[in-house]
Amino acid sequence: MQEEKEFITNLLNPQTQNQAFQKLLHEYQKPLYNHIRNIVLSHDDTDDVLQNTFVKVFQHLKNFKGESKLFSWMYRIATNEALSFLNLKAKKSGISSVELQNKAIDNLKADIYFDGDEIQFKLQKAIATLPEKQQLVFKMKYFEDLKYEEISEILGTSVGALKASYHHAVKKIEIFVTVN
Protein backbone atom coordinates (compact mmCIF):
# COMPACT_ATOMS: atom_id res chain seq x y z
CA MET A 1 0.00 0.00 0.00
CA GLN A 2 2.89 2.35 0.78
CA GLU A 3 4.32 1.65 -2.67
CA GLU A 4 1.00 2.65 -4.26
CA LYS A 5 0.92 5.92 -2.26
CA GLU A 6 4.41 6.74 -3.50
CA PHE A 7 3.36 5.93 -7.05
CA ILE A 8 0.35 8.25 -6.80
CA THR A 9 2.59 10.97 -5.35
CA ASN A 10 4.86 10.54 -8.39
CA LEU A 11 1.85 10.79 -10.71
CA LEU A 12 0.83 14.07 -9.08
CA ASN A 13 4.33 15.57 -8.94
CA PRO A 14 5.14 17.60 -12.10
CA GLN A 15 8.80 16.50 -11.80
CA THR A 16 8.00 12.75 -11.96
CA GLN A 17 4.59 12.83 -13.62
CA ASN A 18 5.60 11.83 -17.16
CA GLN A 19 7.66 8.84 -16.09
CA ALA A 20 5.00 7.71 -13.61
CA PHE A 21 2.24 8.06 -16.19
CA GLN A 22 4.27 5.98 -18.65
CA LYS A 23 4.52 3.30 -15.97
CA LEU A 24 0.77 3.56 -15.36
CA LEU A 25 0.09 3.10 -19.07
CA HIS A 26 2.50 0.19 -19.27
CA GLU A 27 0.90 -1.60 -16.31
CA TYR A 28 -2.77 -0.92 -16.95
CA GLN A 29 -3.27 -0.35 -20.67
CA LYS A 30 -3.67 -4.01 -21.62
CA PRO A 31 -5.90 -5.10 -18.68
CA LEU A 32 -8.09 -2.01 -19.08
CA TYR A 33 -8.29 -2.57 -22.83
CA ASN A 34 -9.46 -6.16 -22.22
CA HIS A 35 -11.96 -5.02 -19.59
CA ILE A 36 -13.43 -2.33 -21.85
CA ARG A 37 -13.40 -4.65 -24.87
CA ASN A 38 -15.47 -7.18 -22.90
CA ILE A 39 -18.09 -4.47 -22.39
CA VAL A 40 -18.18 -2.61 -25.72
CA LEU A 41 -17.05 -5.53 -27.94
CA SER A 42 -15.70 -3.36 -30.81
CA HIS A 43 -11.94 -2.80 -31.04
CA ASP A 44 -12.29 0.75 -32.41
CA ASP A 45 -14.81 1.72 -29.74
CA THR A 46 -12.58 0.15 -27.11
CA ASP A 47 -9.64 2.30 -28.16
CA ASP A 48 -11.80 5.44 -27.87
CA VAL A 49 -13.12 4.47 -24.44
CA LEU A 50 -9.64 3.49 -23.23
CA GLN A 51 -8.28 6.87 -24.26
CA ASN A 52 -11.16 8.62 -22.46
CA THR A 53 -10.51 6.46 -19.40
CA PHE A 54 -6.86 7.48 -19.16
CA VAL A 55 -7.77 11.13 -19.68
CA LYS A 56 -10.28 10.90 -16.79
CA VAL A 57 -7.78 9.06 -14.59
CA PHE A 58 -5.22 11.77 -15.23
CA GLN A 59 -7.73 14.60 -14.68
CA HIS A 60 -9.18 13.16 -11.47
CA LEU A 61 -6.15 11.56 -9.87
CA LYS A 62 -5.85 14.48 -7.46
CA ASN A 63 -9.32 13.50 -6.13
CA PHE A 64 -8.33 9.85 -5.55
CA LYS A 65 -8.75 9.30 -1.81
CA GLY A 66 -7.05 5.93 -1.58
CA GLU A 67 -10.13 4.25 -0.09
CA SER A 68 -9.73 1.52 -2.69
CA LYS A 69 -6.79 0.28 -4.72
CA LEU A 70 -5.75 2.40 -7.68
CA PHE A 71 -6.52 -0.64 -9.86
CA SER A 72 -10.14 -0.76 -8.61
CA TRP A 73 -10.60 2.99 -9.00
CA MET A 74 -9.33 2.89 -12.60
CA TYR A 75 -11.52 -0.12 -13.41
CA ARG A 76 -14.53 1.73 -12.01
CA ILE A 77 -13.75 4.68 -14.29
CA ALA A 78 -13.27 2.34 -17.27
CA THR A 79 -16.54 0.54 -16.52
CA ASN A 80 -18.48 3.80 -16.22
CA GLU A 81 -16.86 5.19 -19.38
CA ALA A 82 -17.72 2.02 -21.33
CA LEU A 83 -21.34 1.96 -20.15
CA SER A 84 -21.77 5.70 -20.80
CA PHE A 85 -20.26 5.27 -24.26
CA LEU A 86 -22.70 2.46 -25.09
CA ASN A 87 -25.71 4.40 -23.80
CA LEU A 88 -24.72 7.50 -25.78
CA LYS A 89 -24.07 5.45 -28.93
CA ALA A 90 -27.46 3.75 -28.62
CA LYS A 91 -29.19 7.08 -28.06
CA LYS A 92 -27.47 8.65 -31.09
CA SER A 93 -28.46 5.63 -33.20
CA GLY A 94 -32.05 5.82 -31.98
CA ILE A 95 -32.01 2.23 -30.72
CA SER A 96 -32.02 0.54 -27.34
CA SER A 97 -28.80 -0.54 -25.67
CA VAL A 98 -29.92 -4.17 -26.12
CA GLU A 99 -30.31 -3.64 -29.88
CA LEU A 100 -26.92 -1.93 -29.99
CA GLN A 101 -25.32 -4.86 -28.19
CA ASN A 102 -26.93 -7.36 -30.55
CA LYS A 103 -25.57 -5.39 -33.53
CA ALA A 104 -22.11 -5.38 -31.93
CA ILE A 105 -22.26 -9.16 -31.48
CA ASP A 106 -23.35 -9.62 -35.09
CA ASN A 107 -20.38 -7.49 -36.15
CA LEU A 108 -17.93 -9.58 -34.09
CA LYS A 109 -17.46 -12.16 -36.84
CA ALA A 110 -16.29 -9.41 -39.22
CA ASP A 111 -13.99 -7.87 -36.59
CA ILE A 112 -10.39 -8.77 -37.43
CA TYR A 113 -9.49 -8.45 -33.75
CA PHE A 114 -12.02 -11.12 -32.69
CA ASP A 115 -10.32 -14.48 -32.88
CA GLY A 116 -13.09 -16.49 -31.30
CA ASP A 117 -14.71 -19.57 -32.74
CA GLU A 118 -18.41 -20.43 -33.02
CA ILE A 119 -18.62 -21.44 -29.34
CA GLN A 120 -17.18 -18.12 -28.18
CA PHE A 121 -19.56 -16.30 -30.51
CA LYS A 122 -22.47 -18.24 -28.99
CA LEU A 123 -21.20 -17.39 -25.50
CA GLN A 124 -21.22 -13.68 -26.41
CA LYS A 125 -24.82 -14.02 -27.61
CA ALA A 126 -25.76 -15.73 -24.35
CA ILE A 127 -24.07 -13.02 -22.27
CA ALA A 128 -26.01 -10.37 -24.20
CA THR A 129 -29.27 -11.83 -22.88
CA LEU A 130 -28.25 -11.11 -19.27
CA PRO A 131 -29.14 -7.97 -17.33
CA GLU A 132 -26.32 -5.38 -17.35
CA LYS A 133 -25.11 -6.10 -13.80
CA GLN A 134 -24.96 -9.85 -14.40
CA GLN A 135 -23.08 -9.23 -17.66
CA LEU A 136 -20.48 -7.13 -15.89
CA VAL A 137 -20.03 -9.60 -13.04
CA PHE A 138 -19.82 -12.58 -15.38
CA LYS A 139 -17.31 -10.90 -17.70
CA MET A 140 -15.11 -9.71 -14.85
CA LYS A 141 -15.11 -13.12 -13.19
CA TYR A 142 -15.01 -15.39 -16.25
CA PHE A 143 -12.90 -13.47 -18.75
CA GLU A 144 -10.73 -11.34 -16.47
CA ASP A 145 -10.50 -13.80 -13.57
CA LEU A 146 -11.00 -11.03 -11.01
CA LYS A 147 -11.68 -11.96 -7.41
CA TYR A 148 -15.09 -11.15 -5.96
CA GLU A 149 -13.44 -8.69 -3.57
CA GLU A 150 -11.94 -6.80 -6.52
CA ILE A 151 -15.24 -6.77 -8.40
CA SER A 152 -16.92 -5.56 -5.21
CA GLU A 153 -14.58 -2.55 -5.06
CA ILE A 154 -15.09 -1.79 -8.75
CA LEU A 155 -18.87 -2.09 -8.83
CA GLY A 156 -19.61 -1.06 -5.24
CA THR A 157 -21.65 -4.21 -4.60
CA SER A 158 -21.34 -6.72 -1.77
CA VAL A 159 -19.43 -9.94 -2.37
CA GLY A 160 -22.55 -11.98 -1.55
CA ALA A 161 -24.63 -10.14 -4.15
CA LEU A 162 -21.86 -10.60 -6.72
CA LYS A 163 -21.69 -14.34 -6.07
CA ALA A 164 -25.45 -14.57 -6.51
CA SER A 165 -25.30 -12.52 -9.75
CA TYR A 166 -22.54 -14.72 -11.12
CA HIS A 167 -24.41 -17.90 -10.19
CA HIS A 168 -27.60 -16.65 -11.89
CA ALA A 169 -25.62 -15.55 -14.95
CA VAL A 170 -23.98 -18.97 -15.30
CA LYS A 171 -27.35 -20.74 -15.05
CA LYS A 172 -28.91 -18.46 -17.69
CA ILE A 173 -25.94 -18.93 -20.02
CA GLU A 174 -26.09 -22.72 -19.61
CA ILE A 175 -29.78 -22.67 -20.54
CA PHE A 176 -29.17 -20.38 -23.54
CA VAL A 177 -26.34 -22.53 -24.86
CA THR A 178 -28.27 -25.80 -24.56
CA VAL A 179 -31.51 -24.42 -26.05
CA ASN A 180 -29.94 -22.47 -28.95
C-alpha positions in Angstrom: 0.0 0.0 0.0 2.9 2.3 0.8 4.3 1.6 -2.7 1.0 2.6 -4.3 0.9 5.9 -2.3 4.4 6.7 -3.5 3.4 5.9 -7.0 0.4 8.3 -6.8 2.6 11.0 -5.4 4.9 10.5 -8.4 1.9 10.8 -10.7 0.8 14.1 -9.1 4.3 15.6 -8.9 5.1 17.6 -12.1 8.8 16.5 -11.8 8.0 12.8 -12.0 4.6 12.8 -13.6 5.6 11.8 -17.2 7.7 8.8 -16.1 5.0 7.7 -13.6 2.2 8.1 -16.2 4.3 6.0 -18.7 4.5 3.3 -16.0 0.8 3.6 -15.4 0.1 3.1 -19.1 2.5 0.2 -19.3 0.9 -1.6 -16.3 -2.8 -0.9 -17.0 -3.3 -0.3 -20.7 -3.7 -4.0 -21.6 -5.9 -5.1 -18.7 -8.1 -2.0 -19.1 -8.3 -2.6 -22.8 -9.5 -6.2 -22.2 -12.0 -5.0 -19.6 -13.4 -2.3 -21.8 -13.4 -4.6 -24.9 -15.5 -7.2 -22.9 -18.1 -4.5 -22.4 -18.2 -2.6 -25.7 -17.0 -5.5 -27.9 -15.7 -3.4 -30.8 -11.9 -2.8 -31.0 -12.3 0.8 -32.4 -14.8 1.7 -29.7 -12.6 0.1 -27.1 -9.6 2.3 -28.2 -11.8 5.4 -27.9 -13.1 4.5 -24.4 -9.6 3.5 -23.2 -8.3 6.9 -24.3 -11.2 8.6 -22.5 -10.5 6.5 -19.4 -6.9 7.5 -19.2 -7.8 11.1 -19.7 -10.3 10.9 -16.8 -7.8 9.1 -14.6 -5.2 11.8 -15.2 -7.7 14.6 -14.7 -9.2 13.2 -11.5 -6.1 11.6 -9.9 -5.9 14.5 -7.5 -9.3 13.5 -6.1 -8.3 9.8 -5.5 -8.8 9.3 -1.8 -7.0 5.9 -1.6 -10.1 4.3 -0.1 -9.7 1.5 -2.7 -6.8 0.3 -4.7 -5.7 2.4 -7.7 -6.5 -0.6 -9.9 -10.1 -0.8 -8.6 -10.6 3.0 -9.0 -9.3 2.9 -12.6 -11.5 -0.1 -13.4 -14.5 1.7 -12.0 -13.8 4.7 -14.3 -13.3 2.3 -17.3 -16.5 0.5 -16.5 -18.5 3.8 -16.2 -16.9 5.2 -19.4 -17.7 2.0 -21.3 -21.3 2.0 -20.2 -21.8 5.7 -20.8 -20.3 5.3 -24.3 -22.7 2.5 -25.1 -25.7 4.4 -23.8 -24.7 7.5 -25.8 -24.1 5.5 -28.9 -27.5 3.7 -28.6 -29.2 7.1 -28.1 -27.5 8.7 -31.1 -28.5 5.6 -33.2 -32.1 5.8 -32.0 -32.0 2.2 -30.7 -32.0 0.5 -27.3 -28.8 -0.5 -25.7 -29.9 -4.2 -26.1 -30.3 -3.6 -29.9 -26.9 -1.9 -30.0 -25.3 -4.9 -28.2 -26.9 -7.4 -30.6 -25.6 -5.4 -33.5 -22.1 -5.4 -31.9 -22.3 -9.2 -31.5 -23.4 -9.6 -35.1 -20.4 -7.5 -36.2 -17.9 -9.6 -34.1 -17.5 -12.2 -36.8 -16.3 -9.4 -39.2 -14.0 -7.9 -36.6 -10.4 -8.8 -37.4 -9.5 -8.4 -33.7 -12.0 -11.1 -32.7 -10.3 -14.5 -32.9 -13.1 -16.5 -31.3 -14.7 -19.6 -32.7 -18.4 -20.4 -33.0 -18.6 -21.4 -29.3 -17.2 -18.1 -28.2 -19.6 -16.3 -30.5 -22.5 -18.2 -29.0 -21.2 -17.4 -25.5 -21.2 -13.7 -26.4 -24.8 -14.0 -27.6 -25.8 -15.7 -24.3 -24.1 -13.0 -22.3 -26.0 -10.4 -24.2 -29.3 -11.8 -22.9 -28.2 -11.1 -19.3 -29.1 -8.0 -17.3 -26.3 -5.4 -17.3 -25.1 -6.1 -13.8 -25.0 -9.9 -14.4 -23.1 -9.2 -17.7 -20.5 -7.1 -15.9 -20.0 -9.6 -13.0 -19.8 -12.6 -15.4 -17.3 -10.9 -17.7 -15.1 -9.7 -14.8 -15.1 -13.1 -13.2 -15.0 -15.4 -16.2 -12.9 -13.5 -18.8 -10.7 -11.3 -16.5 -10.5 -13.8 -13.6 -11.0 -11.0 -11.0 -11.7 -12.0 -7.4 -15.1 -11.2 -6.0 -13.4 -8.7 -3.6 -11.9 -6.8 -6.5 -15.2 -6.8 -8.4 -16.9 -5.6 -5.2 -14.6 -2.6 -5.1 -15.1 -1.8 -8.8 -18.9 -2.1 -8.8 -19.6 -1.1 -5.2 -21.6 -4.2 -4.6 -21.3 -6.7 -1.8 -19.4 -9.9 -2.4 -22.6 -12.0 -1.5 -24.6 -10.1 -4.1 -21.9 -10.6 -6.7 -21.7 -14.3 -6.1 -25.5 -14.6 -6.5 -25.3 -12.5 -9.7 -22.5 -14.7 -11.1 -24.4 -17.9 -10.2 -27.6 -16.6 -11.9 -25.6 -15.5 -14.9 -24.0 -19.0 -15.3 -27.4 -20.7 -15.0 -28.9 -18.5 -17.7 -25.9 -18.9 -20.0 -26.1 -22.7 -19.6 -29.8 -22.7 -20.5 -29.2 -20.4 -23.5 -26.3 -22.5 -24.9 -28.3 -25.8 -24.6 -31.5 -24.4 -26.1 -29.9 -22.5 -28.9 
